């Protein structure tokens, strides 16, 4: 196990160097991509904040608290992009559906190490992370919100783990239906992208519970922010990591089952005259 972790850190260094080289060799295109990410993030959060500004709050949160929620949602997206932006690591259904998982299995490195490392983009994928950190800091200063930076980082990692686990869990369908489910990871990811920035305080308790369990969108935005702002019960500090760990375990079980099916049946995207 120690050798595998050392291999992971070595691969992180390799992918970080490759990402930096791309930034230096194609500076204009890289900056355009980072700017596009920022514009897209601003478009996603501006509507919610304008509603909060118009009605002096939204979903039981004040304007600074809503802005903090939107900054946190952007921060979680930034962590996701930082760790899973490259090589379809965050769109694993494409890798499975196109039969490219065979390429990973041929490597002398465990599959989990490859999947954790191949998406690392510390340069081209840092724009949303920096933007989210800036917005959360601005919102905290504006509203006088007292937030622990270490707890903020912990919550962001747990939220990112929930997103990755759900995306990978749903992407396991690509093992059984590679053509139909090739792009399903994007749809699963889009669910979190569109909903995690909404204040959910105005919803009935039953819907809040649903969005914290079966469809854990609230665990990637509203619920962690309430914990950070001291608006939720202290038991939430146990439930958030526990929920993230449960999602990871379920994902690993489903992925292992899919791999066993893949080892037996292979990928139907291959044909006698070549790939796809």
N, C-alpha and C positions, 0 to 999 in steps of 0.2 A: 504493500500500500504506500509506503514512503517513496518508493521508486516512481509510482504513478503520480504522486503529488509533485515530485521534482520534474517529471516529464510535463505536467500541466504548466508549471511556472516557466519552463524552457519554451514551451509553445506560446505562452503569453508574450514572452520577449520577442519571439520570431514574428508573430502577427502584429505586435506593436511596431516593430521596425518596418515591416511591409506597409503598414498603414501610414507611417510617417514618410516613407519613400514615395508613396502615391501622392501624398499632400505636397511634397516638395517638387515632384516632377510634373504634376498637373494641378498647379495651385488654383488656377481660375475655375476649373470644373469642380474641384473639391469645395471651394468657397461657395460656389453656386448651389451645390447640394446642401451644404450646411445652412445657407440662407433660405433655401426652399423648406427645409425642416422647420426653421423658426417661423416662417410665414404660415405654414400649415398648422403649427401649434397655436399661434396667435389666433388664427381663424376658428380653431376648435373652442378656445376658452373665452373669446371676446363676447360672444352672445350671452353666455351665462353671467359674466360680470356686468354687462350692460343691464340685464334684468335686475341684478342685485342693486345696481346703482339707481335704477328707476324706482324701485320699491323699497329702498333703504334696507336691504337685506333680502335673504331668500332661504327658504327651508329651515327657519330657526337660526340662521347665522347672520351676523352683521356683515357689512361690506368688506372690512378687512379680513374677516374670517373666511368669506367666500373667496377672496383673492388668495388667501393662504391655501385654501383647498385646491384652487386652480394651479397654483405654483407647485403644490405637492404632486398633483396629477402629472404635470409636466416633468417634474423631477423623476417620477417613477418611469415615465417614458424614456427619459434620458438614461437611466440605469439600464433599461432594456436595450436601447440602441447601443450603448457602450459595450455591452457584453454579448449581444446577439444580432448585431447589424449586418455582419458580413457572411458571405458563403451560405446564405439561406439557413443559418443556424436558428433564426427565429421563425422560419417558414419551413419547418421540418417535413411537412406533408409533401412539399415539392421534392425533397431529397428521396423520400420513401416512394412517392408515386412515380418518379422518373427512373427508378431502379438504381439510383446513385449511392444507395447505402452499401452496395457491394464494394464501391471504391474505398469506403471507410473501413470495411471489414478486412481488406487486404493489408492495411497498414499495421506495423508492429507496435501499435499504441491502443490501449483500451478505447472502446467506442465512446464511453462517457467522457473521457479526457478530450477526445477530438471534438465532441459536440460542445463542451464547455469552452474550448479554446478557439475554435475556428471562427466564431463570430466577433471576437474581440476587436474593437475599433476605437482606441483611445484618442485618436486625433479627429478623424472624420465623423465619429459618432458622439462627440462630446458637446455639440451645440445645445441640444435639448437639456442636457444635464446642467450646464452652466446657466442656461436661461431659467430653468426651474429653481435652481439654488438662489438666483438673483431675485426672482419674484417672491419666493417664500421669505427671504430676508427682508425685502421691501414691505411685504404685508405685515410681518411681525413688528417691524419698526413703526409702521403707520398706525397699527391698532394697539400697540403696546402689549403684544402677545409674548408671553414668556415660554419659549420652546427650547428644550434641550437638544443640542445639535447631534449628540450621539444617539439619542432615542429617535430623532428624525431619520438618521441614516439607517438604523435598525428597521424602522417601519418601512422605509423605502425598499430595502432589500427583501423584506417579507412580502411586500406587495408585488415586487417584481417576480419573486418565486411563485406566487399564486398565478400570475399571468402566464409565465412560462409553463407551469405545470398543466394549466387548463389547455393551453394551445397544443402542447405535446400530447395530452390525453385525447383531445378531439382528433388530432392528426393521426392517431393510431388507426383510424378508419382507413387511411391510405394503404395500410398493409393488406386489407381485404378488398378494397375497391380503388386501385391506384389511379385509374383514369378519372372517376367521378370525384374523388376526394383529394386530387392533387393540390388544389388551391384552398382547401378548407381551413388551413392555418390562418390565412389572411382574414377569413370571415370571423374566426374565433377571436383573433386579435382586434378586429374592428369593433367587436362588442364592448371590449374594455375601453378602446379609444374614444368611443362616443358617449359612454355613460359614466365613467369613473369620476368625472369632474362635477357631477350634479350633487347639490345638497339634498339629502334624502330625508331630512328631519320632518317634512310634512307628510310623508307616506304613513299608512297604517303599519302597526308593529309587525303584522303578518308579512307584509311586503318587505319590510326591512330585514326580517329574519330570512326570507327567501333570498334576498340579495347578499346575504352574508354566508349562505350555506350552499344551496344547489347551484345558484348563479352568482358566484362570489365577487360581483362587481364592486360592492361596497367595501370589500377588504382591500381594494386598491386605491381608495380615495377617501370617501366620507368617514368610514369607521376609524382608520388610523389617525385622521385629522382630529376627530373628537377625542381620541386618547391623548394626543399631543397637546390639545388645548384644555385638557382637564374636564371635559364635558361628559365623559363616559365613566362607568364603574371601573375600579382598578383591576377587576378580574379580566378586563379586556387585554391587559398586558400579557396575560398568559394565553388567552384565546387566539390572539393574532399569530404568534409563532407556532402555536399548536395547529391552527388551521393551515398555515403554510406547510408545515411538516406533513400533515395529513394529505394535502394536495400532492406533495412530492411523492409520497408513498404510493398513492393511487396511480399516479402517472407512471412510476417505475414498474408497478405490477402490470399495467396495461401494455406498456412498451415491451416488457419481457415476453408477454404472451404474444404480442404481434411479431416480435423477432422469431419466436419459435415457429409461428405460421409461415413467416418469410423464409426461414431456413428449409422448410418442407416444400413449399410451393413456389418460391422465387417470385419474380415480378413479371407480370404478363405484358409489360411494356416492351420486353425484348422479343425480337422475332428472328426468323432464320436469316434475314438479310441485314441485320444490324439493330442498333438501338432505336426503339420507338418506331 
